[in-house]
Amino acid sequence: MADMVKRFCNTFLVEGLFVMIVGAMLLLLPQISTLALSLMISVALILAGIYKFISSIIRRDEIEKSWLSVLISVLMIVTGTYLTVRPLFSLLILTMIVGVYFVLEGINSMIMAFETKGVLKHWWVGIFAGLAQFALAFIILFGMPSSALFTIGILIGVNMILSGITLISVYTGAGCPTMKEV
């Protein structure tokens, strides 16, 4: 692994910088990035529905209840089309899903914290993380519908910046040659 990292040192640096720049752009324009993601998911749903429809027709003799598979594919296409035509509705649904995700993650973090109370020295960090996740869920869910316009874009932007930092840390921690050494 260390040889691979050293062999591709510059790749880690370039990719890390690129991902950080894209993440910063997403943070600067969170409404546009959120809308773009919403449209991408809608189009993906349409394409998956079309594929499932064609596959169901071709394999109708192999599938026991092929009519059910066709029905599901039509629902996917209709839903994707509706969400493409009504992207703000799609944003509300995505934002609600993210809010519920943070509620569930908060519950999970707190349960893990209490389960490791006697085992880990810093078990209380899980309680802090759970409370922070509940706070995020509260901000997202009770800030709707206006929070739907930027929540997903901000979360993806922050995630990309953190991923970029991680890639750059691989570059700096692997003993890669600096520009002065090359």
SVG drawing of the C-alpha trace seen along z (x, -y; Angstrom):
<svg xmlns="http://www.w3.org/2000/svg" viewBox="-49 -32 65 50">
<polyline fill="none" stroke="black" stroke-width="0.4" points="0.0,0.0 2.8,-2.4 4.5,-1.8 1.2,-2.5 0.8,-5.7 4.3,-6.9 3.9,-5.9 0.8,-8.1 1.7,-10.9 0.9,-13.7 -2.4,-12.1 -3.5,-12.3 -2.5,-16.0 -4.1,-17.0 -7.3,-15.0 -7.5,-16.5 -7.1,-20.0 -9.7,-19.4 -12.2,-17.9 -11.7,-20.8 -12.2,-23.4 -15.4,-21.7 -16.6,-21.5 -16.0,-25.2 -17.9,-26.0 -20.8,-23.9 -20.7,-25.9 -20.7,-29.2 -23.7,-28.1 -25.7,-25.7 -29.0,-26.4 -27.7,-25.5 -25.9,-22.4 -28.9,-21.2 -31.2,-21.7 -28.7,-19.9 -28.5,-16.9 -32.3,-16.8 -32.6,-16.8 -29.8,-14.1 -31.8,-11.8 -35.0,-12.4 -33.3,-11.6 -31.7,-8.5 -35.1,-7.3 -36.5,-7.7 -33.5,-5.9 -33.7,-3.1 -37.4,-2.8 -36.9,-2.5 -34.3,0.1 -36.5,2.1 -39.4,1.9 -37.4,3.2 -35.8,5.9 -39.2,6.9 -40.6,7.3 -37.6,9.2 -37.5,11.6 -41.3,11.9 -41.1,15.7 -38.5,16.0 -40.2,13.7 -43.1,15.2 -45.1,12.0 -43.8,9.9 -46.8,7.6 -45.6,6.4 -42.2,5.6 -43.7,3.7 -45.9,1.8 -43.0,0.9 -41.0,-0.3 -43.9,-2.5 -44.2,-4.0 -40.4,-4.7 -40.8,-6.5 -43.9,-8.5 -42.3,-9.5 -39.0,-10.5 -40.9,-12.5 -43.0,-14.2 -39.9,-15.1 -38.2,-16.4 -41.1,-18.7 -41.5,-19.7 -37.9,-19.9 -38.8,-21.9 -41.0,-19.0 -38.1,-16.7 -35.9,-19.0 -38.4,-18.9 -38.4,-15.1 -34.6,-14.9 -34.3,-17.4 -36.8,-15.4 -34.9,-12.2 -31.6,-14.0 -33.4,-15.3 -34.7,-11.9 -31.2,-10.4 -29.7,-12.8 -32.4,-11.9 -31.6,-8.2 -27.8,-8.8 -28.3,-10.8 -30.2,-8.0 -27.5,-5.5 -24.7,-7.7 -26.3,-8.0 -27.0,-4.3 -23.4,-3.5 -22.2,-6.0 -24.2,-4.4 -23.2,-0.9 -19.5,-1.8 -19.7,-3.7 -17.7,-1.2 -15.4,-0.3 -14.2,-3.6 -12.6,-6.4 -14.2,-9.1 -17.7,-7.5 -19.3,-10.9 -18.2,-12.0 -20.9,-9.9 -23.5,-11.8 -22.1,-15.1 -22.2,-13.8 -25.8,-12.6 -26.9,-15.9 -25.2,-17.7 -26.9,-15.3 -30.3,-16.1 -29.5,-19.8 -28.8,-19.4 -32.0,-17.4 -34.0,-20.1 -32.4,-22.9 -33.1,-21.0 -36.6,-19.7 -38.0,-22.8 -36.3,-25.2 -38.2,-23.7 -39.2,-24.6 -36.5,-27.3 -33.8,-24.9 -34.6,-22.6 -33.0,-25.0 -29.5,-24.8 -29.2,-21.8 -28.1,-19.1 -25.7,-21.4 -24.0,-22.5 -23.7,-18.9 -22.2,-17.7 -19.8,-20.7 -18.6,-20.2 -18.2,-16.4 -16.1,-17.2 -13.9,-19.6 -13.3,-17.0 -12.6,-14.4 -10.1,-16.7 -8.4,-17.4 -8.1,-13.6 -6.5,-13.1 -4.0,-15.9 -3.2,-14.4 -2.3,-11.1 0.0,-13.1 1.7,-15.0 1.8,-12.0 3.3,-9.5 6.7,-11.2 6.0,-12.3 8.7,-14.5 8.0,-18.2 8.4,-20.6 11.9,-21.6 13.1,-18.0 11.9,-17.3"/>
</svg>
